[in-house]
């Protein structure tokens, strides 16, 4: 093996050599980035990629599968990066041969390219277990975007049939992330794992049990100690089921193989390079041929092959130092840590947790909080850590582990974390981050240390987005966002504090509404306790201000997954009726677009008479309100109204209230369009949707505006050429006329724009913020940009709204009226009964 520091003596010359890179993935491009950062004029660079696309973040394939991100969100280097750095990208044309004698590479298209230096960054290949049926259509791996597209197609096909079935073989990191994504896409998921413990390389038995229990609680089926015997053919070359060695058969529309990876060494072997499990490299990533370098998952260094991303960054730095003539100690190997990117599951593992006679285990369990911590100490040094439920101290443990620091002075407090071990001096998260060393890892996804983040801030990055753009910290999974924000606060002091000054949600937290909404998505939080734990709520159970807000934010972020917490709602929403000053309630059945019929009128009259209503009144929203109903009569009156086909008008809720209409072109001589028909369509599309505040719509059939559309949250004015769409009106205490959003020609467009506007408001506004102040806060120009100017974004917003409506449009008393088990509303019924 060669151990050279200065690979090229001509380091001062200008682009004298041609560097060819095989692999357009994370390792290959990161190595090029590091070289460019040291000497941008050193090499003329050509990159070959097998995939027909630019470099993207494979770590973030799981969020793409789960629907949380799009491909555009995970691009690391766009085409402009290649162009700006004069890099020739040859995508979709894999290298098939290396001719070392001629110093050339040959691509699949027949292209022959000479090189002076060659960098092999071919990564790894997924391991396919050799069982019958492994080559059937519907058996996929989970390594690239094409695999994700196949899984998404299977999920879409399953939804079209009313539900699909997925089997994931492998309960490791990738397998569980694939299972989570497919589960979020509506598939019935079964995970088959050969070993007794999930993620057995990263978790001990106790943490593995907690993880299995949580995944099962979410509806996944987890089969451990299960061996796949065969994948069964449906008879047409497609997968139908998976058969286990014990005879069990599990139906499947798609099978995901996620049992492991192995270094992709074929090219190196055929070229005659030294290869064992991986391509053998020295501390400077030089292979047995001095002109050929290798980096990433394809290499073997000091007997070790790494399948995680963090070691790649250390390799790339060592390679770039040597390739540009920078004095370096080379790559010394890596201690690795693992985090699981599954919504709401906090899990961290690092080092050796296997223990032994010379090791000491320190364990803490808090069953009520779902927290488990285990650290392993040997010779007064931390050698391993497993955290489940609370991973806030993961970075601190990892720093202690890598530096092999003596922990004897803090032995008694070690398991309680950094703040406790410091005697409370580091209880402030900012102080805890300040105490970390400059080489402590902040962002594992992108290999960014504390010192690099601080340098980026000192170079002018004044906010989170600027840091993400400058050094990529927090630009991937987002789990280190709090650490980066702490470094911003420490480095910029009062300047950053002024920029970050926001109105907090309540006295229980220092976070504002926007930050909480963002962090729910970034940290993938799935319940109110998860939010309060992860964001360090000062009041353990919250208060009457923050709990309803958190309940709404989670409902909006996780439709179909988050279970509505009835006890976090106001009394009107718990009872689905408006409480009056005498303690009785008013009940308002929905009248679509203000239109009713004799059957509904008879049902309302009968109900008013049967339950001794004190008054029946026509509301401003063109409905009939039945006043004076006793609490104990609420289930019965709704059963009677349901029997007549009437559903709740949600007059009590932070939700769509009414869609007011005029008679339009059907009856009025001034009407230009069917305003009543459009109003009914809008109401049927939007009813049941929970909102930050009450939400009202109206459709007027002509500019005379009899339905008062210009003081509604969303209003439509019909004109001869189509429809004028208005937003942000308010007819309450502070009257506000609407702003014109745009004009459209068809009903279909009006419905899509309405759905997009509603969803944008639902996802961005603060709880209890009406559309009028929200529009003024975010600005009309931004709303137009998101909805009118960006057609793709408008369609995405509308689709997310339609998807959420699948889980919102149920009447609160329908199951009770039908005599079915209304388990979802048990708290409500218990309170009534």
Secondary structure, 3 states (H helix, E strand, C coil): CCCCCCCCCCCCCCCCEEEEEECCCHHHHHHHHHHHHHCCCCEEEEEEECCCCCEECHHHHHHHHHCCCCHHHHEEECHHHHHHCCCEEEECCCEEEEECCCCEEEECCCCEEECCEEEECCCEEECCCCCECCCCECEEECCCHHHHHHHHHHHHHHHHCCCCEEEEECCCHHHHHHHHHHHHCCCEEEEECCCCCCCCCCCCHHHHHHHHHHHHHCCCEEECCCCEEEEEECCCCEEEEEEECCCCEEECCEEEECCCEEECCHHHHHCCCCECCCEEECCCCECCCCCEEECCCCEEECCECCCCCHHHHHHHHHHHHHHCCCCCCCCCCCCCEEECCECCECEEEEECCCCCCCEEEEEEEECCCCEEEEEEEECCEEEEEEEECCCCCHHHHHHHHHHCCECHHHHHHHHHCHHHHCCCCCCCHHHHHHCCCCCCEEECCCCEEHHHHHHHHHCCCCCHHHHHHHHCCCCCCCCCHHHHHHHHHHHHCHHHHHHHCCCECCCCCCCEHHHHHHHHHHCCCCCHHHHHHHCCCCCCCCCCCHHHHHHHHHHHHCCCCCCCCHHHCCHHHHHCCEECCCCCEEEEECCHHHCCCHHHHHHHHHHHHHCCCCEEEECCCCCEEEEEECHHHHHHHHHHHHHCCCCECCCCCCEEEEEEECCHHHCCCCCCCCHHHHHHHHHHHHCCCECCCCEEEEEECCCCCCCCHHHCCEEEEEECCEEEEEECCECCCCCECCEEEEEECCHHHHHHHHHHHHHHHHHHCCCCCCHHHHHHHHCHHHHHHHHHHCHHHHHHHHHHHHHHHCCCCCCCCHHHHCCCCCHHHHHHHHHHC
